[in-house]
Amino acid sequence: MHEQDQMTPNERLQAFIKGEKMDRILAMPILVSISHRVAGITHREKRASAELQAQSQIDCYKRYGNDLMIIEYGLHGVGTALGSEMNDPEDSLPAIVHHVLQDLKDIDQLDFDKTKKENDPWFAKTLEACEICQEKMGREIPTGVLITGPFTAVSSIYPTENLLRATRKDPASIHRLLRLCTDALKDIYKEYIQRGIIIVMCDPIASGTLLRKSQYIEFVKPYATELMNHIHELGGMCCYHICGNTTKIVMDMVDTGPDMLSIDNLVDLEYVKGQVGKRLPILGNVPPVDVLMLGSRSDIFESVKTCILKGKDSPKGYIVASGCDITQNVPVENIDYMMEAVRKYGRYPIDEN
């Protein structure tokens, strides 16, 4: 437990869920892409080892006292299991260099058994990392997994530009891919939930920046809803995040049934509170680039203070978080400042002055 806190993250989260008193507001900066820098290793070293993935998250918690550790299954896991090829940079996030599916006529050639843990070394590695986090720190802090939603899973199999075009020209094939990916994700989510891991479902290609609302409703909402129902049938918990401007679809996102909604910094927190604050807790939305990467200590303090002032009276609760994953380009001391600001402005009872 952080020396300036009076509760562990587990105690704080349980109090939050029950509506009981907490020492301070919950804070869940998304410390995935930056975690290797906190641990003093390269990104390649981190992703090569379950032990180092876990240790990177543990090191973040020991330094910052944040309220959720997050292991990365990632956005491309389904595609790479099926045969999409990734590059292997030393100290940055890998990217897909060749998608396994180039022609929608070849969907039948995809073998989704490859996404199961016994056939996918990456999946097995991330499960092991979760288990290490639970074994070493589970009494203090919960562990989550950052994992793709259905539409982004399809984009890890079939090139994004082609995918977006095919929603108009060949929607039946896209629905077929979404069906296959959703069924695979059900099995993948199940393995994490059985280990007590919180699902952090991220679906950035479903962003309002890329899709019209009508496309979200047709191609994303039904499958996301099905996954949410599956998570809850298994006794799991899900935080739902879509990058970019989701203002027009925020109600539809909540209709899918998540336990918590995470919003990008492009979305107005006050607006979201008014629209869905009575339905579920809201996370957000300190800007990860303009503030956490490029801002000063005073900029970070001001942003955290503004977020707390906007979100503190949300009916179902508010959690301070970054507006998206925090990249390795953010100075690690800036997360110190973010958590320092949380402990200054988010200490209960909150002083509005």
C-alpha positions in Angstrom: 0.0 0.0 0.0 1.2 3.5 -0.8 2.6 5.3 2.2 0.2 8.2 1.7 -2.9 6.0 1.5 -5.0 4.6 4.3 -6.7 1.8 2.2 -5.5 -0.8 -0.3 -6.8 -0.6 -3.8 -8.9 -3.7 -3.1 -10.4 -2.1 0.0 -11.0 1.1 -1.9 -12.7 -0.6 -4.8 -15.0 -2.7 -2.6 -16.0 0.5 -0.7 -16.7 2.2 -4.0 -18.9 -0.6 -5.2 -20.8 -0.7 -1.9 -21.1 3.1 -1.7 -19.1 3.2 1.5 -16.5 5.7 2.7 -13.0 5.8 1.0 -9.8 7.5 2.0 -9.5 9.0 -1.5 -11.0 8.9 -5.0 -10.1 5.8 -7.1 -7.4 6.4 -9.7 -6.8 4.0 -12.6 -4.3 5.6 -15.1 -3.9 3.1 -17.9 -0.2 2.1 -17.4 0.2 -0.5 -20.1 2.6 0.9 -22.8 4.7 2.8 -20.2 5.1 0.0 -17.7 8.4 -1.3 -19.1 10.0 2.1 -18.6 9.0 2.1 -15.0 10.5 -1.3 -14.6 13.8 -0.2 -16.4 13.6 -2.7 -19.2 12.8 -2.5 -23.0 9.4 -3.2 -24.4 10.7 -6.3 -26.2 12.0 -7.7 -22.9 8.6 -7.1 -21.3 6.6 -8.8 -24.0 9.0 -11.8 -24.1 8.3 -12.9 -20.6 5.3 -13.4 -18.4 7.4 -12.7 -15.4 8.5 -9.3 -16.7 5.1 -8.4 -17.8 3.8 -9.0 -14.3 6.8 -7.3 -12.7 6.3 -4.2 -14.8 2.8 -3.8 -13.4 3.9 -4.6 -9.9 6.7 -2.0 -10.2 4.1 0.6 -11.4 1.9 -0.1 -8.4 4.8 0.0 -5.9 5.8 3.4 -7.3 2.5 5.1 -7.9 -0.1 3.3 -5.7 -2.6 3.2 -8.6 -5.7 1.2 -8.1 -5.6 -1.3 -11.0 -2.7 -3.4 -12.6 -3.4 -4.1 -16.3 -1.8 -7.0 -18.2 -1.9 -6.6 -22.0 -3.5 -9.2 -24.2 -3.8 -6.3 -26.5 -5.6 -5.3 -29.6 -4.0 -7.6 -32.1 -4.0 -10.9 -30.2 -6.7 -12.6 -32.2 -5.1 -11.7 -35.5 -1.6 -12.8 -34.5 -3.0 -16.1 -33.2 -4.5 -16.6 -36.7 -1.4 -15.7 -38.6 -1.2 -11.9 -38.9 2.4 -10.9 -38.8 3.8 -8.3 -36.4 7.1 -6.4 -36.4 9.4 -6.7 -33.4 10.7 -3.2 -32.3 13.1 -3.0 -29.4 11.4 -0.3 -27.4 8.0 0.5 -28.8 4.7 -1.1 -29.5 4.6 -3.8 -32.2 2.4 -3.2 -35.2 0.8 -5.5 -37.8 2.9 -5.6 -41.0 0.7 -8.2 -42.8 -2.8 -9.2 -42.1 -3.7 -12.9 -42.4 -6.8 -12.3 -44.3 -6.4 -10.3 -47.6 -9.6 -11.4 -49.4 -13.0 -11.9 -47.7 -13.6 -14.9 -49.9 -11.0 -16.7 -47.8 -12.7 -16.5 -44.4 -13.3 -20.3 -44.4 -9.5 -20.8 -44.3 -9.2 -19.2 -40.9 -8.7 -21.6 -38.1 -10.1 -20.0 -34.9 -8.9 -23.0 -32.8 -5.5 -21.2 -33.0 -6.9 -18.5 -30.6 -7.3 -21.0 -27.7 -4.7 -20.9 -24.9 -3.2 -24.3 -25.7 -2.5 -23.2 -29.2 -1.5 -19.5 -28.7 1.7 -18.8 -26.8 1.0 -15.1 -26.4 -2.4 -15.8 -24.8 -0.9 -18.4 -22.5 1.9 -15.9 -21.6 -0.6 -13.2 -20.6 -2.6 -15.6 -18.5 0.6 -16.6 -16.7 1.4 -12.9 -16.1 -2.1 -12.4 -14.6 -1.6 -15.3 -12.3 1.8 -13.9 -11.1 0.1 -10.6 -10.4 -2.6 -12.3 -8.5 -0.2 -14.5 -6.5 2.2 -11.7 -5.6 -0.2 -8.7 -5.1 -3.7 -10.0 -5.3 -4.4 -9.3 -1.6 -3.8 -5.6 -2.2 -4.7 -4.7 -5.7 -7.0 -6.1 -8.5 -5.6 -7.1 -11.9 -7.2 -6.3 -15.2 -6.5 -7.3 -18.8 -6.5 -4.8 -21.7 -8.1 -6.8 -24.5 -9.7 -6.1 -27.8 -13.4 -5.7 -28.5 -15.0 -7.4 -31.5 -14.6 -4.8 -34.2 -10.9 -4.1 -33.5 -10.4 -7.9 -33.4 -11.6 -8.1 -37.0 -9.2 -5.3 -37.9 -6.3 -7.5 -36.6 -7.3 -10.1 -39.2 -8.4 -7.9 -42.1 -6.8 -4.5 -43.0 -8.7 -1.6 -41.4 -9.1 0.4 -44.6 -10.6 -2.6 -46.3 -12.8 -3.4 -43.3 -14.3 0.1 -43.2 -15.0 -0.1 -46.9 -16.5 -3.5 -46.7 -19.1 -2.4 -44.1 -20.7 -0.7 -47.1 -19.8 -3.1 -49.9 -19.9 -6.5 -48.2 -21.6 -6.2 -44.8 -22.5 -9.9 -44.7 -18.9 -10.9 -44.7 -18.0 -8.4 -42.0 -20.9 -9.8 -39.9 -19.5 -13.2 -40.5 -16.1 -12.2 -39.3 -17.6 -10.4 -36.3 -19.5 -13.6 -35.4 -16.3 -15.7 -35.5 -14.3 -13.1 -33.5 -17.1 -12.7 -30.9 -17.2 -16.5 -30.3 -13.4 -16.6 -30.0 -13.4 -13.7 -27.6 -16.0 -15.4 -25.4 -13.6 -18.3 -24.8 -10.6 -15.9 -24.3 -12.5 -13.7 -21.8 -13.6 -16.8 -19.9 -10.0 -17.8 -19.2 -9.3 -14.4 -17.6 -12.5 -14.2 -15.7 -12.0 -17.7 -14.2 -8.7 -16.2 -12.8 -10.5 -13.3 -11.2 -9.3 -10.7 -13.8 -11.2 -7.6 -14.7 -11.9 -7.3 -18.4 -10.8 -3.9 -19.9 -12.5 -4.1 -23.3 -10.9 -1.6 -25.8 -12.4 -1.2 -29.3 -10.6 1.8 -30.8 -11.5 0.9 -34.4 -15.2 1.3 -33.3 -14.4 5.0 -32.6 -16.8 7.7 -33.6 -13.8 9.2 -35.4 -14.0 6.2 -37.8 -17.6 4.9 -37.7 -20.9 6.7 -38.0 -23.4 6.1 -35.3 -25.4 3.9 -37.6 -22.4 1.7 -38.3 -21.7 1.3 -34.6 -25.2 0.2 -34.0 -25.1 -2.3 -36.8 -21.6 -3.7 -36.6 -20.5 -3.2 -33.0 -23.3 -2.9 -30.5 -24.9 -6.3 -31.0 -21.6 -8.1 -30.5 -20.4 -6.0 -27.7 -23.7 -6.6 -25.9 -23.3 -10.3 -26.4 -19.8 -10.2 -24.9 -21.0 -8.1 -21.9 -23.8 -10.7 -21.2 -21.2 -13.5 -21.4 -18.9 -11.7 -19.0 -21.7 -11.3 -16.5 -22.9 -14.8 -16.9 -19.4 -15.9 -15.8 -19.5 -13.5 -12.8 -17.0 -11.1 -14.4 -16.6 -7.3 -14.5 -16.0 -5.2 -17.6 -14.8 -1.6 -18.1 -15.6 -0.5 -21.7 -13.3 1.9 -23.6 -13.4 3.2 -27.1 -10.8 5.7 -28.2 -11.6 9.0 -29.8 -14.8 11.0 -29.8 -17.6 8.8 -28.7 -20.0 11.6 -27.8 -22.7 10.4 -30.3 -22.6 6.8 -29.2 -22.1 7.1 -25.4 -25.7 6.0 -24.7 -25.3 3.0 -27.1 -22.1 2.0 -25.4 -23.8 1.9 -22.0 -26.7 0.0 -23.5 -24.3 -2.9 -24.2 -24.1 -3.4 -20.4 -20.6 -2.6 -19.1 -20.0 -2.3 -15.4 -17.9 0.9 -16.0 -17.4 3.3 -18.9 -14.0 4.8 -19.7 -14.0 7.9 -21.9 -11.4 9.5 -24.1 -10.2 13.0 -23.4 -12.0 14.1 -26.6 -15.3 13.6 -24.8 -16.7 16.1 -22.3 -16.8 14.5 -18.9 -19.7 16.7 -17.8 -21.8 15.7 -20.8 -21.2 12.0 -20.2 -22.1 12.4 -16.5 -25.4 14.0 -17.5 -26.2 11.3 -20.0 -25.2 8.1 -18.3 -24.0 9.0 -14.8 -27.1 7.5 -13.2 -26.5 4.2 -14.9 -22.8 3.3 -14.2 -19.5 4.6 -12.9 -17.4 6.8 -15.3 -13.6 6.8 -15.7 -11.6 9.5 -17.3 -10.2 11.6 -18.8 -6.9 13.2 -18.2 -5.3 13.8 -21.6 -2.4 11.4 -22.1 -0.6 13.5 -24.7 -1.4 17.2 -24.3 -1.2 17.0 -20.5 0.6 13.8 -19.3 3.3 13.8 -22.1 3.7 17.5 -22.9 2.4 19.2 -19.8 4.1 20.6 -16.8 3.5 19.5 -13.2 1.1 22.4 -12.8 -0.7 21.4 -16.0 -1.2 17.9 -14.7 -2.5 19.1 -11.3 -4.9 21.5 -13.0 -6.2 18.7 -15.3 -6.7 16.2 -12.5 -8.5 18.9 -10.4 -10.8 19.8 -13.3 -11.7 16.1 -13.9 -12.4 15.6 -10.2 -14.6 18.7 -10.0 -16.6 17.5 -13.1 -16.9 13.9 -12.0 -17.1 13.8 -8.2 -20.9 14.1 -8.0 -21.6 11.5 -10.7 -24.5 9.5 -9.2 -22.9 6.1 -9.7 -19.4 7.2 -9.0 -16.3 8.6 -10.7 -12.8 7.2 -11.1 -9.8 9.4 -12.2 -8.1 7.8 -15.2 -6.1 8.8 -18.3 -8.1 9.4 -21.4 -6.4 6.4 -23.1 -3.3 4.2 -22.6 -0.2 6.1 -21.5 2.6 5.7 -24.0 6.2 5.0 -23.3 6.9 8.6 -24.4 5.4 10.0 -21.2 8.0 11.0 -18.6 7.5 8.5 -15.7 7.6 11.2 -13.2 4.5 12.8 -14.7 2.5 9.8 -13.4 3.9 10.7 -10.0 2.4 14.1 -10.4 -0.9 12.7 -11.5 -1.2 10.5 -8.5 0.1 13.3 -6.2 -2.7 15.5 -7.6 -5.3 12.7 -7.0 -4.2 12.5 -3.3 -4.3 16.3 -3.0 -7.7 17.0 -4.7 -9.4 13.6 -4.3 -8.9 13.1 -0.6 -12.2 12.5 1.1 -14.1 14.5 2.1 -13.4 16.5 -1.0 -12.8 20.2 -0.4 -14.3 22.1 -3.4 -12.1 25.1 -2.5 
